[in-house]
Amino acid sequence: MEFAPNRLKNSETEIAYLAGLIDGEGYIHIAKVKLKDRINPEYYVKVNITNTNYTIMEYLNDMFGGHIQGPYTNNINSRPHWRWVIQYSNAENIIEAILPYLVIKREEAETALELRYTKGRSTYPVPHKVLDEREHIFQLLKELKHG
């Protein structure tokens, strides 16, 4: 895959650090949401990082935007953890920027970015061919995670 120019205003060091966090603690996902007022589902890219260190969450939020969710605890003995989340085109821009640095989640990132190419060329209602393509990419990313 050819690398696109970095759309983020962050330094290469910050982007490489983010890539390492996503490779180790992150999750690259395509969300599929059926809204009440729409005929077709909406597909969008989402990235999150879960960690027990709130300072890292604040750093990510300050440096890259998004939002922080939590704290969460899984059980009485677990430490609280937070989730940094970024989605839609902001998530796509982040994936595009970190792609050269990813090792473990590189194929997932490339697959998630394929969704971008199904947008912008469609009209409303979205043609069945485009919906089928989006569903295929959604399923492919699911398989990469669980395969």
Backbone bond lengths (Angstrom), bond angles and torsions (degrees), N, CA, C in turn:
res aa  C-N    CA-C-N  psi(-1)  N-CA   C-N-CA  omega(-1)  CA-C   N-CA-C  phi
1 M - - - 1.447 - - 1.523 109.13 -
2 E 1.310 116.80 134.65 1.455 121.76 177.83 1.521 108.68 -79.31
3 F 1.336 116.51 138.70 1.458 120.43 -177.31 1.517 110.58 -84.37
4 A 1.312 114.88 134.15 1.463 121.43 176.70 1.521 108.49 -82.46
5 P 1.311 117.36 158.16 1.468 118.86 176.38 1.529 110.22 -62.18
6 N 1.303 116.12 147.81 1.459 122.08 -179.00 1.531 109.51 -68.52
7 R 1.335 117.25 117.60 1.469 122.36 179.59 1.520 111.68 -86.69
8 L 1.324 116.73 -9.80 1.454 120.37 -177.94 1.522 110.07 -86.05
9 K 1.301 116.04 157.52 1.471 121.97 179.78 1.528 111.56 -95.67
10 N 1.326 116.64 10.00 1.456 121.49 -176.86 1.516 110.43 -85.96
11 S 1.347 115.21 159.20 1.462 120.42 177.77 1.529 109.87 -72.62
12 E 1.312 116.16 161.70 1.466 120.61 177.49 1.531 110.77 -61.71
13 T 1.325 117.27 -34.34 1.466 120.87 178.21 1.524 110.62 -64.12
14 E 1.333 117.38 -44.03 1.465 121.33 178.77 1.532 111.11 -64.08
15 I 1.312 115.97 -39.57 1.463 120.38 179.63 1.530 110.54 -67.98
16 A 1.324 117.03 -41.53 1.467 120.83 177.88 1.531 110.62 -64.39
17 Y 1.336 117.39 -39.23 1.460 121.42 177.19 1.525 110.33 -62.43
18 L 1.327 116.58 -45.00 1.461 120.92 177.72 1.524 110.51 -60.28
19 A 1.319 117.55 -42.26 1.471 121.15 178.44 1.530 110.75 -59.25
20 G 1.327 116.67 -42.52 1.465 120.43 178.24 1.520 111.96 -63.21
21 L 1.335 116.35 -41.59 1.472 119.52 177.55 1.524 111.11 -63.83
22 I 1.331 116.55 -42.85 1.462 119.56 -179.68 1.524 110.49 -67.16
23 D 1.323 117.42 -41.64 1.465 120.40 177.18 1.533 111.44 -58.35
24 G 1.342 116.64 -39.87 1.459 120.26 -175.33 1.508 115.44 -92.40
25 E 1.320 117.65 -40.43 1.465 121.95 -171.97 1.528 112.96 -121.33
26 G 1.315 117.66 0.31 1.453 120.80 -169.63 1.509 115.10 -100.10
27 Y 1.327 112.63 175.24 1.446 121.82 -177.91 1.519 107.58 -143.65
28 I 1.316 117.06 122.53 1.463 123.03 176.37 1.517 106.12 -106.51
29 H 1.313 115.55 127.28 1.454 120.13 -167.03 1.523 110.67 -143.92
30 I 1.311 116.66 147.64 1.458 121.20 166.25 1.518 105.99 -107.82
31 A 1.324 115.53 119.87 1.463 120.84 178.06 1.520 108.44 -87.95
32 K 1.317 115.17 143.58 1.465 122.49 175.90 1.521 106.21 -124.67
33 V 1.331 115.68 116.30 1.450 121.11 -174.56 1.522 109.17 -126.45
34 K 1.312 115.20 131.57 1.471 120.92 175.81 1.519 107.26 -101.38
35 L 1.322 115.71 111.44 1.461 121.26 179.77 1.528 110.17 -89.56
36 K 1.330 116.39 145.46 1.471 121.28 -176.29 1.524 112.94 -57.36
37 D 1.318 115.79 -41.52 1.461 119.56 -173.03 1.533 113.92 -88.77
38 R 1.326 117.24 7.23 1.461 120.68 -178.56 1.521 111.28 -120.26
39 I 1.306 114.99 148.22 1.463 121.11 178.30 1.526 110.32 -76.23
40 N 1.326 115.62 -43.83 1.466 121.63 -174.14 1.525 111.47 -101.66
41 P 1.330 117.05 153.16 1.463 119.50 175.52 1.529 110.71 -70.94
42 E 1.312 114.92 156.16 1.465 121.26 174.59 1.524 107.79 -101.94
43 Y 1.327 116.57 134.97 1.462 123.02 176.52 1.524 107.64 -114.91
44 Y 1.333 116.24 134.21 1.463 118.84 175.88 1.527 110.03 -151.48
45 V 1.317 114.92 156.63 1.463 122.23 -177.95 1.527 108.84 -87.27
46 K 1.327 114.16 140.69 1.463 121.86 -178.00 1.526 107.82 -139.09
47 V 1.317 116.93 138.10 1.469 122.38 176.30 1.512 106.88 -126.96
48 N 1.332 116.04 136.46 1.457 118.04 172.80 1.514 110.67 -142.62
49 I 1.313 113.91 157.34 1.464 122.90 176.40 1.516 106.53 -130.96
50 T 1.313 116.67 130.72 1.459 121.90 177.87 1.519 108.52 -110.47
51 N 1.342 115.66 135.73 1.461 119.29 -178.21 1.523 109.34 -158.16
52 T 1.332 116.15 154.99 1.461 121.29 177.74 1.528 111.88 -87.35
53 N 1.316 117.47 -6.48 1.458 121.90 -179.41 1.532 109.63 -98.17
54 Y 1.323 115.73 106.44 1.469 120.13 -177.50 1.527 111.88 -65.36
55 T 1.315 117.88 -29.46 1.466 121.29 179.85 1.529 110.73 -60.06
56 I 1.328 116.92 -38.98 1.470 120.25 177.20 1.523 109.98 -64.61
57 M 1.312 117.14 -40.06 1.464 120.77 179.23 1.536 110.51 -61.84
58 E 1.340 116.30 -44.03 1.466 120.16 177.86 1.524 111.06 -63.15
59 Y 1.318 116.45 -41.86 1.465 121.05 178.17 1.528 110.55 -58.50
60 L 1.329 117.30 -49.18 1.468 121.34 -179.69 1.519 110.89 -61.28
61 N 1.317 116.11 -43.40 1.458 120.77 -179.78 1.531 110.96 -63.14
62 D 1.321 116.92 -42.73 1.472 121.32 179.52 1.527 111.99 -68.63
63 M 1.327 116.34 -39.65 1.466 120.23 -174.20 1.530 113.58 -82.67
64 F 1.334 117.27 -33.77 1.459 120.01 -170.34 1.527 114.24 -124.96
65 G 1.338 117.97 -3.80 1.462 119.95 -177.16 1.517 110.75 84.56
66 G 1.314 116.27 -156.59 1.456 120.81 -177.65 1.513 110.40 86.63
67 H 1.321 116.13 -154.46 1.460 120.48 177.32 1.522 110.28 -153.04
68 I 1.314 115.30 163.08 1.468 122.52 -178.18 1.520 108.49 -109.54
69 Q 1.326 116.08 132.96 1.463 122.27 175.96 1.524 108.68 -114.06
70 G 1.313 116.56 149.24 1.455 120.78 176.27 1.518 110.41 117.91
71 P 1.313 116.68 -172.59 1.461 128.14 11.77 1.528 112.79 -80.03
72 Y 1.313 114.21 152.94 1.457 122.98 176.85 1.525 108.52 -120.16
73 T 1.315 116.48 151.44 1.463 121.57 169.27 1.518 107.02 -134.54
74 N 1.323 116.30 135.84 1.464 120.85 -178.83 1.521 112.10 -81.05
75 N 1.298 115.94 -34.05 1.462 120.50 177.15 1.520 108.97 -155.70
76 I 1.281 116.56 179.05 1.467 121.32 -174.48 1.528 113.13 -62.23
77 N 1.337 117.73 -27.15 1.459 121.23 -177.29 1.524 113.62 -95.66
78 S 1.315 117.74 -4.66 1.469 118.59 -176.99 1.522 111.24 -86.47
79 R 1.317 114.22 150.32 1.464 120.10 175.98 1.520 108.88 -76.26
80 P 1.317 117.11 149.77 1.466 118.57 176.82 1.532 110.19 -64.16
81 H 1.316 115.33 145.72 1.461 119.88 176.72 1.526 108.90 -136.57
82 W 1.318 114.29 159.07 1.456 121.97 -178.26 1.519 108.78 -124.45
83 R 1.312 114.25 163.48 1.464 120.28 179.55 1.529 108.68 -129.26
84 W 1.345 115.46 123.78 1.463 121.01 172.20 1.519 106.49 -92.34
85 V 1.339 116.70 130.57 1.463 121.95 -174.84 1.523 109.82 -129.65
86 I 1.326 114.98 136.60 1.457 121.49 171.46 1.525 106.91 -139.40
87 Q 1.326 117.12 144.48 1.460 118.73 -172.99 1.528 112.65 -146.88
88 Y 1.317 114.87 177.33 1.462 124.84 -179.41 1.537 110.05 59.61
89 S 1.323 117.59 -142.79 1.466 120.33 -174.79 1.527 111.61 -65.18
90 N 1.333 118.03 -27.69 1.463 119.99 176.44 1.531 110.72 -62.76
91 A 1.313 116.93 -40.63 1.469 120.95 177.12 1.526 110.24 -66.85
92 E 1.317 116.66 -40.89 1.472 120.19 178.54 1.527 110.60 -61.56
93 N 1.336 117.65 -42.26 1.466 121.15 178.77 1.523 111.33 -63.75
94 I 1.325 116.51 -38.17 1.472 120.42 178.21 1.525 109.73 -65.64
95 I 1.319 116.83 -47.01 1.470 120.26 -179.80 1.524 110.13 -59.75
96 E 1.310 116.13 -43.67 1.459 120.99 179.19 1.536 110.97 -58.30
97 A 1.338 116.31 -42.19 1.471 120.96 -177.99 1.524 112.52 -71.28
98 I 1.337 117.74 -37.84 1.476 120.20 -175.41 1.521 112.85 -86.38
99 L 1.301 117.95 -12.84 1.467 121.79 -174.14 1.526 114.19 -49.71
100 P 1.332 120.38 -43.39 1.471 119.21 -179.74 1.531 113.91 -62.62
101 Y 1.339 117.07 -20.09 1.466 121.73 -175.90 1.522 113.67 -100.56
102 L 1.313 117.94 -11.77 1.459 120.46 -177.31 1.525 111.28 -73.65
103 V 1.306 116.04 143.80 1.460 122.58 175.73 1.527 109.05 -118.62
104 I 1.316 117.27 -60.99 1.462 122.85 -173.42 1.525 112.03 -74.12
105 K 1.303 117.04 -43.48 1.469 120.89 -173.51 1.529 113.15 -103.33
106 R 1.294 116.82 20.88 1.467 120.52 -177.79 1.535 112.44 -61.44
107 E 1.330 117.20 -47.37 1.464 119.96 -178.53 1.529 111.13 -64.95
108 E 1.327 117.11 -37.77 1.460 120.70 175.94 1.528 110.29 -62.68
109 A 1.330 117.06 -42.66 1.462 121.39 -179.84 1.527 111.07 -63.47
110 E 1.327 116.51 -44.90 1.471 120.29 179.13 1.528 110.93 -61.86
111 T 1.326 116.07 -40.24 1.467 120.28 179.23 1.530 110.57 -65.90
112 A 1.325 117.13 -44.35 1.467 120.74 179.51 1.528 110.63 -60.16
113 L 1.319 116.97 -38.79 1.468 119.82 -179.45 1.527 112.49 -67.39
114 E 1.318 117.58 -22.86 1.470 120.06 177.66 1.526 111.17 -60.13
115 L 1.331 117.18 -28.77 1.459 120.56 179.58 1.529 111.32 -59.95
116 R 1.332 115.77 -34.84 1.467 121.23 -179.41 1.529 111.52 -56.32
117 Y 1.311 116.12 -35.81 1.463 120.21 -175.17 1.531 112.80 -78.22
118 T 1.329 117.34 -5.35 1.468 119.85 176.09 1.527 110.82 -96.10
119 K 1.314 115.92 -2.92 1.462 120.32 -178.22 1.524 109.57 -104.91
120 G 1.285 115.93 162.49 1.449 120.04 176.85 1.521 113.67 82.12
121 R 1.306 116.53 -24.50 1.460 118.80 179.12 1.524 111.31 -104.12
122 S 1.312 115.69 3.23 1.458 118.83 -178.64 1.529 110.49 -105.43
123 T 1.284 114.63 161.39 1.456 121.97 178.67 1.528 107.86 -116.51
124 Y 1.311 115.96 178.47 1.458 118.57 175.80 1.516 108.02 -110.70
125 P 1.269 120.77 130.80 1.465 125.17 -1.81 1.531 111.23 -70.07
126 V 1.316 114.65 152.21 1.462 121.20 -178.47 1.527 108.49 -67.60
127 P 1.340 116.91 129.07 1.472 119.46 179.16 1.534 112.24 -60.15
128 H 1.319 116.10 147.92 1.473 121.08 -179.27 1.521 111.98 -57.46
129 K 1.315 117.79 -35.72 1.467 121.05 179.77 1.536 110.60 -61.50
130 V 1.326 117.18 -42.06 1.464 121.35 178.91 1.527 110.27 -68.56
131 L 1.338 117.27 -42.71 1.468 120.61 177.01 1.528 110.99 -60.26
132 D 1.330 116.55 -41.72 1.464 120.73 178.14 1.525 111.05 -63.00
133 E 1.328 116.54 -39.66 1.462 120.99 178.64 1.534 110.71 -65.34
134 R 1.319 117.16 -42.82 1.467 121.08 177.96 1.525 111.43 -63.91
135 E 1.317 116.39 -42.23 1.468 120.00 178.42 1.527 110.67 -64.19
136 H 1.326 116.77 -38.58 1.463 121.02 177.99 1.537 110.76 -61.52
137 I 1.326 117.02 -44.65 1.466 121.27 179.16 1.525 109.92 -65.31
138 F 1.323 117.37 -42.08 1.459 122.83 176.95 1.531 110.98 -56.96
139 Q 1.334 116.62 -48.58 1.469 121.75 -179.93 1.528 111.71 -66.89
140 L 1.319 116.66 -38.24 1.464 121.44 179.93 1.531 110.34 -62.08
141 L 1.313 116.85 -44.05 1.473 119.90 178.92 1.534 110.85 -65.69
142 K 1.329 116.76 -38.76 1.473 120.84 175.40 1.526 110.91 -58.63
143 E 1.337 116.41 -44.44 1.466 121.58 179.87 1.529 111.10 -63.74
144 L 1.316 117.59 -40.15 1.473 120.73 178.57 1.519 111.21 -60.23
145 K 1.313 116.74 -36.48 1.464 121.23 -178.99 1.529 112.19 -74.48
146 H 1.306 116.66 -33.34 1.466 120.35 -172.41 1.526 113.42 -112.34
147 G 1.319 116.32 -3.77 1.466 120.00 -175.30 1.450 112.54 -85.33
